[in-house]
Amino acid sequence: MYKKYDLAAVIPVRLGSSRVSQKALLEVGDEKITLLAWKIRQLKKVLNKANIYVSTESDVLKKIALDEGVKVHHRDEYLADGHKASFSEVIVGVVKDIPHEHIAWVTCVVPLMSPKEYLQGFKEYDEHVLSDNSTCDSLVSTNLLKEYFWNDDEAINYSATKHHTISQELPNIYRVTNGLYMAPKELMLEKEYILGEKPYKSCVSKIAGIDIDEYEDYEIARDLIGIYNTKEKEKEKESIVFLDFDGVVVDSAKEAYAISMLTSGKINKLDELDLDSEHCKRFLGQRCHIGPAWNYFYLLKCIDENKESQFSDILPNEAGKEAKKFLNEFFATRQVIRNHFWDDWLKLNELYNGSERFIELINNNKNVVIVTTKDSATVNALLIKYGIKREIDIYDSKDYDQFGCKSLFMDDFIKNNKIKKAIFIDDSYSHIAKCEWVENLSVVQAKWGYVTPDIFEDNKDEVINLIMEVLRG
């Protein structure tokens, strides 16, 4: 989700409408969802749902917002009556209550402005409004019109004579699409308007300029949804996000410790587990050096011999006979614990603080997949626990062992699926370093995961912004 500055998207919507009755409830798309739900879902693809507000007086519209997981701003009945309150009163009445520094005013009646175009606007706002040398104070979505215009009496942008102006040489005229307005909250309140005096004009596609003002506009937009969806699916096919699981989304180090202790016979039941012990701390301190689960066999051995500080040097490249036996028993033990002590097992796996944004990212983007050393069944169970609502492709060691390593697997995936842009997120530097050669793949280290103290950094904002660059172009 885009998070480079303190931004909130506000969707102002009321149940009443002058020309089209209950416009926000008109249905679009294959799922036949309301215009409001459609707009919320578009925004959730590029912005954290905690930063999306629906401002309305209607309980019906509030329910849609809450069902979509975004925030509700209650609008006073006076501000919802288009015949009483002025537009400036509405703006001030809404914006004053939004606790963010910058506001994106987004209408739900422009359904064909894509997530990519919203992201484009957010980035252009940063580049052309917030930069130190900027001459712009706000941003508005527009269509650049190279067309011939007349007023009631004469041509206004060309010579309608033998000196006719060709379209390429017509002066730039920008049509406001009513899809996106952005400005600092302070400026909106000062001007009592959604733009300043010098807005940057963010040019969007022609279909993104369709504004539902009358029922005919709705029919046009509804019928163009197929073209819109086709373009969106084509974009999805061109990009992929490979997301590691342990150390990126979920911290399962305590679960690994528990299963290792049970497998090795150091404890006989979960009640005997002491997560505050010195032994546990020594184990967790070496988690950054762990790869496949058989590594835990050697880690426990190093701790027993007081050699854990040398663990990374002692760890062999391949599992020995005892380690292979440990590996099989490790997964069998995990299965028993999952089957019979489900709640206790779940508690040992913790979502990283802030990683709910990755859950949201996965839910909203089908081209995000998991690549992990953990078995896919376990990963799937945990993803469901933490809120995944769709089937997700999970590639575990069984999938990429046939290639020999993750890098060869991803290289094959990218080539076979004709991916133009891909990104791999992993907390292990050695894993991402081995993948740097893969064409069309960028790699980023999740420094909040299983890393050494000198590397640790909560760089989730940076990582998510880079992911959005790949997903939305």
C-alpha positions as CSV (number, residue, x, y, z in Angstrom):
1,M,0.0,0.0,0.0
2,Y,1.3,3.5,-0.8
3,K,2.7,5.2,2.2
4,K,5.3,7.8,1.4
5,Y,3.5,10.7,3.2
6,D,0.5,11.0,5.5
7,L,-2.4,10.5,3.1
8,A,-6.1,9.7,3.5
9,A,-8.6,9.0,0.7
10,V,-12.0,10.4,1.4
11,I,-15.0,9.1,-0.6
12,P,-17.8,11.7,-0.1
13,V,-21.1,10.0,-0.8
14,R,-24.8,10.6,0.0
15,L,-27.8,8.5,-0.6
16,G,-29.8,11.2,-2.3
17,S,-29.0,12.4,-5.8
18,S,-30.5,15.1,-8.0
19,R,-30.4,13.3,-11.4
20,V,-30.0,9.6,-10.6
21,S,-31.7,8.1,-7.6
22,Q,-29.4,6.4,-5.1
23,K,-26.5,6.6,-7.5
24,A,-23.9,5.1,-5.2
25,L,-26.0,1.9,-5.1
26,L,-26.0,1.3,-8.8
27,E,-24.3,-2.0,-9.6
28,V,-21.3,-2.6,-11.8
29,G,-18.9,-5.5,-12.7
30,D,-19.4,-9.2,-12.9
31,E,-20.0,-9.4,-9.1
32,K,-22.8,-6.8,-9.4
33,I,-21.4,-4.7,-6.5
34,T,-22.3,-1.1,-5.8
35,L,-20.4,1.8,-7.2
36,L,-19.3,2.6,-3.6
37,A,-18.0,-0.9,-3.0
38,W,-16.3,-0.9,-6.4
39,K,-14.5,2.4,-5.6
40,I,-13.4,1.2,-2.2
41,R,-11.9,-2.0,-3.7
42,Q,-10.0,0.0,-6.3
43,L,-8.5,2.2,-3.6
44,K,-7.6,-0.8,-1.3
45,K,-5.3,-2.1,-4.1
46,V,-3.1,0.9,-3.6
47,L,-3.8,2.4,-0.2
48,N,-4.1,0.9,3.3
49,K,-7.7,0.4,4.2
50,A,-7.0,2.3,7.5
51,N,-6.4,5.4,5.4
52,I,-9.7,5.1,3.4
53,Y,-12.8,7.0,4.7
54,V,-16.3,7.0,3.5
55,S,-18.1,10.2,4.5
56,T,-21.9,9.7,4.5
57,E,-25.1,10.3,6.4
58,S,-26.6,7.0,5.2
59,D,-26.7,3.8,7.3
60,V,-26.9,1.8,4.1
61,L,-23.7,3.3,2.7
62,K,-22.0,3.1,6.1
63,K,-22.6,-0.6,6.2
64,I,-21.0,-1.0,2.7
65,A,-18.0,0.8,4.0
66,L,-17.7,-1.3,7.1
67,D,-18.2,-4.5,5.2
68,E,-15.3,-3.5,3.0
69,G,-13.2,-2.9,6.1
70,V,-12.7,0.9,5.7
71,K,-13.4,3.8,8.0
72,V,-16.7,5.7,8.2
73,H,-17.0,9.5,8.7
74,H,-20.5,10.4,9.8
75,R,-21.7,13.4,7.8
76,D,-24.3,15.7,9.3
77,E,-27.7,15.6,7.7
78,Y,-27.4,19.2,6.8
79,L,-24.2,18.6,4.8
80,A,-25.9,15.7,3.0
81,D,-28.7,17.8,1.7
82,G,-27.6,19.2,-1.7
83,H,-30.2,21.9,-1.6
84,K,-29.1,23.3,1.8
85,A,-25.4,23.1,2.3
86,S,-23.0,24.7,-0.1
87,F,-20.1,22.7,-1.6
88,S,-17.6,24.6,0.5
89,E,-19.5,23.8,3.6
90,V,-19.5,20.1,2.7
91,I,-15.7,20.2,2.1
92,V,-14.9,21.9,5.4
93,G,-17.4,19.8,7.3
94,V,-15.8,16.6,6.1
95,V,-12.1,17.4,5.8
96,K,-11.8,19.0,9.3
97,D,-12.5,15.6,10.9
98,I,-10.0,13.6,8.8
99,P,-6.9,13.1,11.0
100,H,-4.3,13.1,8.1
101,E,-2.0,15.7,6.7
102,H,-3.0,15.3,3.0
103,I,-6.4,14.5,1.5
104,A,-7.3,12.7,-1.7
105,W,-10.9,13.5,-2.4
106,V,-12.2,10.6,-4.5
107,T,-15.7,10.3,-5.9
108,C,-17.4,6.9,-6.4
109,V,-19.1,8.0,-9.6
110,V,-16.0,7.7,-11.7
111,P,-15.7,3.9,-11.7
112,L,-13.2,3.4,-14.5
113,M,-10.2,5.2,-13.0
114,S,-7.9,2.3,-12.3
115,P,-5.8,1.6,-9.2
116,K,-2.7,2.3,-11.3
117,E,-4.0,5.8,-12.1
118,Y,-4.7,6.5,-8.4
119,L,-1.2,5.4,-7.6
120,Q,0.1,7.6,-10.4
121,G,-1.7,10.5,-8.9
122,F,-0.3,9.8,-5.4
123,K,3.2,9.7,-6.8
124,E,2.8,12.8,-8.9
125,Y,1.5,14.6,-5.9
126,D,4.7,13.7,-4.0
127,E,6.9,14.7,-7.0
128,H,5.1,17.9,-8.1
129,V,3.3,19.3,-5.0
130,L,5.4,18.2,-2.0
131,S,8.9,18.6,-3.5
132,D,10.9,21.6,-2.3
133,N,11.0,23.3,-5.8
134,S,7.4,22.7,-6.7
135,T,5.2,25.5,-8.1
136,C,2.0,23.4,-7.7
137,D,-0.1,23.4,-4.5
138,S,-2.6,20.6,-5.3
139,L,-3.5,17.9,-7.9
140,V,-6.5,17.1,-10.0
141,S,-7.2,14.2,-12.4
142,T,-7.7,15.4,-16.0
143,N,-8.1,14.4,-19.6
144,L,-6.0,16.3,-22.1
145,L,-8.3,17.4,-24.9
146,K,-6.9,18.0,-28.3
147,E,-10.4,18.7,-29.8
148,Y,-12.2,21.6,-31.5
149,F,-14.4,23.8,-29.2
150,W,-17.0,26.5,-29.9
151,N,-18.9,28.7,-27.6
152,D,-22.3,30.0,-28.6
153,D,-20.8,32.4,-31.2
154,E,-17.4,31.3,-32.3
155,A,-14.5,28.8,-32.3
156,I,-12.6,29.3,-29.1
157,N,-9.4,27.3,-29.5
158,Y,-8.7,27.2,-33.3
159,S,-9.3,29.2,-36.5
160,A,-12.4,27.9,-38.3
161,T,-11.2,29.3,-41.6
162,K,-8.9,28.2,-44.4
163,H,-6.2,28.6,-41.8
164,H,-7.6,25.6,-40.0
165,T,-5.5,24.3,-37.1
166,I,-4.5,20.7,-37.1
167,S,-5.4,18.8,-33.9
168,Q,-1.8,18.2,-32.9
169,E,-1.2,22.0,-32.8
170,L,-4.3,22.8,-30.8
171,P,-3.6,24.4,-27.4
172,N,-3.7,22.2,-24.3
173,I,-7.1,22.2,-22.7
174,Y,-7.7,20.0,-19.7
175,R,-11.0,18.5,-18.7
176,V,-11.4,17.8,-15.0
177,T,-12.6,14.2,-14.7
178,N,-13.9,14.4,-11.2
179,G,-12.0,11.3,-10.2
180,L,-9.3,12.6,-7.9
181,Y,-8.5,15.9,-6.1
182,M,-5.5,16.2,-3.8
183,A,-4.3,18.9,-1.5
184,P,-3.0,19.4,2.0
185,K,-5.8,19.3,4.6
186,E,-4.7,22.7,5.8
187,L,-5.1,24.2,2.3
188,M,-8.5,22.6,1.8
189,L,-9.7,24.2,5.0
190,E,-8.2,27.6,4.2
191,K,-9.6,27.7,0.7
192,E,-12.8,25.9,1.6
193,Y,-12.2,23.9,-1.6
194,I,-10.6,20.7,-2.7
195,L,-7.9,22.4,-4.8
196,G,-5.5,25.3,-4.5
197,E,-4.8,27.9,-7.1
198,K,-2.1,26.0,-9.0
199,P,-3.1,22.3,-9.3
200,Y,-0.9,19.8,-11.0
201,K,-2.8,18.2,-13.8
202,S,-2.6,14.4,-13.6
203,C,-3.6,13.0,-17.0
204,V,-5.6,9.8,-17.0
205,S,-7.1,7.5,-19.6
206,K,-10.2,8.5,-21.5
207,I,-12.4,5.9,-19.9
208,A,-11.2,7.1,-16.5
209,G,-12.9,10.3,-17.4
210,I,-16.4,8.9,-17.5
211,D,-18.3,10.6,-14.7
212,I,-21.8,9.3,-13.9
213,D,-24.0,12.3,-13.8
214,E,-27.0,10.9,-15.6
215,Y,-28.3,7.4,-16.1
216,E,-26.9,7.3,-19.6
217,D,-23.4,7.8,-18.2
218,Y,-24.0,4.8,-15.9
219,E,-25.0,2.7,-18.9
220,I,-21.9,3.7,-20.8
221,A,-19.6,3.0,-17.8
222,R,-21.3,-0.3,-17.0
223,D,-20.8,-1.5,-20.6
224,L,-17.2,-0.5,-20.6
225,I,-16.4,-2.5,-17.5
226,G,-15.5,-5.4,-19.7
227,I,-12.7,-3.4,-21.4
228,Y,-11.6,-2.1,-18.1
229,N,-11.4,-5.6,-16.6
230,T,-9.5,-6.9,-19.6
231,K,-6.9,-4.2,-19.2
232,E,-6.5,-4.8,-15.5
233,K,-6.1,-8.6,-16.0
234,E,-3.5,-8.0,-18.7
235,K,-1.5,-5.8,-16.2
236,E,-1.8,-8.5,-13.6
237,K,-0.3,-11.1,-16.0
238,E,2.7,-8.9,-16.6
239,S,3.8,-8.7,-13.0
240,I,4.4,-11.0,-10.0
241,V,5.3,-10.6,-6.4
242,F,7.2,-13.5,-4.7
243,L,6.7,-13.2,-1.0
244,D,8.6,-15.2,1.6
245,F,6.5,-16.3,4.6
246,D,8.5,-16.9,7.7
247,G,10.4,-13.8,8.6
248,V,8.3,-11.6,6.3
249,V,4.7,-12.1,7.1
250,V,4.7,-14.3,10.2
251,D,7.2,-14.8,13.0
252,S,7.2,-18.6,13.6
253,A,10.5,-18.8,15.5
254,K,8.7,-19.8,18.7
255,E,6.8,-22.5,16.9
256,A,10.0,-23.8,15.4
257,Y,11.6,-23.9,18.9
258,A,8.6,-25.8,20.3
259,I,8.5,-28.4,17.5
260,S,12.3,-28.8,17.7
261,M,12.2,-29.4,21.4
262,L,9.4,-32.0,21.1
263,T,11.1,-33.7,18.1
264,S,14.4,-34.0,19.9
265,G,12.8,-35.3,23.1
266,K,14.0,-32.4,25.2
267,I,10.4,-31.9,26.2
268,N,7.5,-34.3,26.1
269,K,4.5,-32.0,25.9
270,L,3.8,-28.3,25.2
271,D,3.1,-27.6,28.8
272,E,6.8,-28.1,29.5
273,L,7.9,-25.4,27.0
274,D,9.6,-22.4,28.5
275,L,9.8,-19.6,26.0
276,D,11.5,-17.3,28.6
277,S,14.4,-19.7,29.2
278,E,18.0,-19.0,28.4
279,H,18.0,-22.0,26.1
280,C,15.1,-20.5,24.1
281,K,16.8,-17.2,23.8
282,R,20.0,-18.9,22.5
283,F,17.9,-20.8,19.9
284,L,16.0,-17.7,18.7
285,G,19.2,-15.7,18.5
286,Q,20.4,-18.0,15.7
287,R,17.1,-18.1,13.8
288,C,18.6,-15.8,11.2
289,H,21.0,-18.6,10.1
290,I,18.2,-21.2,9.6
291,G,17.1,-22.5,6.2
292,P,15.3,-25.9,5.9
293,A,13.9,-27.5,9.1
294,W,16.8,-30.0,9.4
295,N,19.0,-27.1,10.3
296,Y,17.3,-27.1,13.7
297,F,18.9,-30.5,14.5
298,Y,22.4,-28.9,14.2
299,L,21.4,-25.8,16.1
300,L,20.2,-27.8,19.1
301,K,23.4,-29.8,19.0
302,C,25.5,-26.5,18.9
303,I,23.5,-25.2,21.9
304,D,24.1,-28.4,23.9
305,E,27.9,-28.0,23.2
306,N,27.9,-24.3,23.8
307,K,28.9,-23.6,20.3
308,E,25.9,-21.7,18.9
309,S,28.0,-18.7,18.2
310,Q,29.8,-20.9,15.6
311,F,26.5,-22.4,14.3
312,S,26.7,-20.7,10.8
313,D,30.2,-22.1,10.3
314,I,29.4,-25.6,11.6
315,L,26.1,-26.0,9.7
316,P,26.7,-28.4,6.8
317,N,25.5,-27.8,3.3
318,E,23.4,-31.1,3.3
319,A,21.6,-33.0,6.0
320,G,23.3,-36.0,7.5
321,K,21.5,-39.2,8.3
322,E,20.4,-38.1,11.8
323,A,19.3,-34.7,10.5
324,K,17.2,-36.3,7.8
325,K,15.5,-38.5,10.4
326,F,15.0,-35.3,12.6
327,L,13.4,-33.6,9.6
328,N,10.8,-36.3,9.0
329,E,10.0,-36.4,12.7
330,F,9.8,-32.6,12.9
331,F,7.0,-32.5,10.3
332,A,5.2,-35.4,11.8
333,T,5.4,-33.8,15.2
334,R,4.1,-30.5,13.8
335,Q,1.2,-32.3,12.2
336,V,0.3,-34.0,15.6
337,I,0.4,-30.6,17.4
338,R,-1.7,-29.0,14.7
339,N,-4.3,-31.8,14.7
340,H,-4.7,-32.0,18.5
341,F,-3.5,-28.7,20.0
342,W,-4.6,-26.3,17.3
343,D,-5.1,-23.2,19.5
344,D,-1.8,-23.7,21.3
345,W,-0.1,-24.1,17.9
346,L,-1.6,-21.0,16.5
347,K,-0.3,-18.9,19.5
348,L,3.2,-19.9,18.6
349,N,2.9,-18.2,15.2
350,E,2.7,-14.4,15.4
351,L,1.9,-11.9,12.7
352,Y,4.6,-9.2,12.6
353,N,3.5,-5.8,13.8
354,G,2.4,-4.0,10.6
355,S,2.3,-7.2,8.5
356,E,-1.5,-7.0,8.3
357,R,-0.7,-4.8,5.3
358,F,0.7,-7.8,3.5
359,I,-2.5,-9.8,4.3
360,E,-4.4,-6.9,2.7
361,L,-2.0,-6.8,-0.2
362,I,-2.5,-10.6,-0.8
363,N,-6.3,-10.3,-0.6
364,N,-6.4,-7.5,-3.1
365,N,-3.9,-8.7,-5.7
366,K,-4.0,-12.1,-7.3
367,N,-0.5,-11.8,-8.6
368,V,1.1,-12.1,-5.1
369,V,2.3,-15.6,-4.4
370,I,4.2,-17.2,-1.5
371,V,7.6,-18.9,-1.9
372,T,8.6,-20.6,1.3
373,T,10.7,-23.4,2.8
374,K,7.7,-24.1,5.1
375,D,5.2,-26.7,3.9
376,S,2.2,-25.2,2.0
377,A,-0.5,-26.7,4.3
378,T,0.9,-24.9,7.3
379,V,1.3,-21.7,5.5
380,N,-2.2,-21.9,4.1
381,A,-3.6,-22.6,7.6
382,L,-1.9,-19.6,9.1
383,L,-2.9,-17.3,6.2
384,I,-6.5,-18.2,6.7
385,K,-6.1,-17.5,10.5
386,Y,-4.8,-14.0,9.7
387,G,-7.5,-13.1,7.3
388,I,-6.7,-14.3,3.8
389,K,-10.0,-14.6,1.9
390,R,-8.9,-16.0,-1.4
391,E,-7.0,-19.0,-2.7
392,I,-3.4,-18.2,-3.0
393,D,-0.6,-20.0,-4.8
394,I,1.9,-21.3,-2.3
395,Y,5.2,-22.7,-3.6
396,D,7.1,-24.7,-1.0
397,S,10.3,-26.8,-1.1
398,K,8.5,-29.6,-3.0
399,D,7.9,-27.1,-5.9
400,Y,11.3,-25.6,-6.2
401,D,13.5,-28.5,-5.1
402,Q,13.2,-29.9,-8.6
403,F,15.0,-26.8,-9.9
404,G,17.6,-27.0,-7.2
405,C,16.9,-23.6,-5.6
406,K,14.5,-20.7,-5.4
407,S,16.3,-18.6,-8.0
408,L,16.0,-21.2,-10.8
409,F,12.4,-21.8,-9.9
410,M,11.6,-18.0,-10.1
411,D,13.6,-17.7,-13.4
412,D,11.5,-20.5,-14.9
413,F,8.3,-19.1,-13.6
414,I,9.0,-15.6,-15.0
415,K,10.0,-17.0,-18.4
416,N,7.1,-19.4,-18.8
417,N,4.6,-16.8,-17.7
418,K,6.2,-14.0,-19.8
419,I,6.4,-11.8,-16.7
420,K,7.8,-8.3,-17.4
421,K,8.3,-7.2,-13.9
422,A,8.8,-9.2,-10.7
423,I,9.9,-8.7,-7.1
424,F,11.1,-11.1,-4.4
425,I,10.8,-10.2,-0.7
426,D,12.8,-12.3,1.7
427,D,14.4,-11.7,5.1
428,S,17.4,-13.9,4.2
429,Y,20.2,-11.9,2.5
430,S,21.7,-15.1,1.2
431,H,18.4,-16.1,-0.5
432,I,18.0,-12.7,-2.2
433,A,21.6,-12.5,-3.2
434,K,21.3,-15.8,-5.0
435,C,18.4,-14.4,-7.0
436,E,19.9,-11.1,-8.2
437,W,20.9,-12.6,-11.6
438,V,17.3,-13.5,-12.5
439,E,16.1,-11.3,-15.4
440,N,13.1,-9.0,-14.7
441,L,13.4,-9.7,-11.0
442,S,14.2,-7.2,-8.3
443,V,15.0,-8.3,-4.8
444,V,14.5,-6.6,-1.5
445,Q,15.4,-7.7,2.0
446,A,12.8,-7.7,4.7
447,K,15.0,-6.3,7.5
448,W,12.4,-6.8,10.2
449,G,12.7,-10.6,10.0
450,Y,15.3,-13.1,11.0
451,V,18.3,-10.9,10.6
452,T,21.3,-10.0,12.8
453,P,20.9,-7.0,15.1
454,D,23.2,-4.8,13.0
455,I,20.9,-5.3,10.0
456,F,17.6,-5.0,11.8
457,E,15.3,-2.2,10.4
458,D,11.5,-2.0,10.1
459,N,11.5,-1.2,6.4
460,K,7.9,-2.4,5.6
461,D,6.9,1.0,4.2
462,E,9.7,0.9,1.7
463,V,9.1,-2.7,0.8
464,I,5.3,-2.1,0.3
465,N,6.0,0.9,-1.9
466,L,8.4,-1.1,-4.1
467,I,5.8,-3.9,-4.4
468,M,3.2,-1.4,-5.5
469,E,5.6,-0.1,-8.1
470,V,5.7,-3.6,-9.6
471,L,2.0,-4.3,-9.3
472,R,0.8,-1.0,-10.7
473,G,3.7,0.1,-12.9
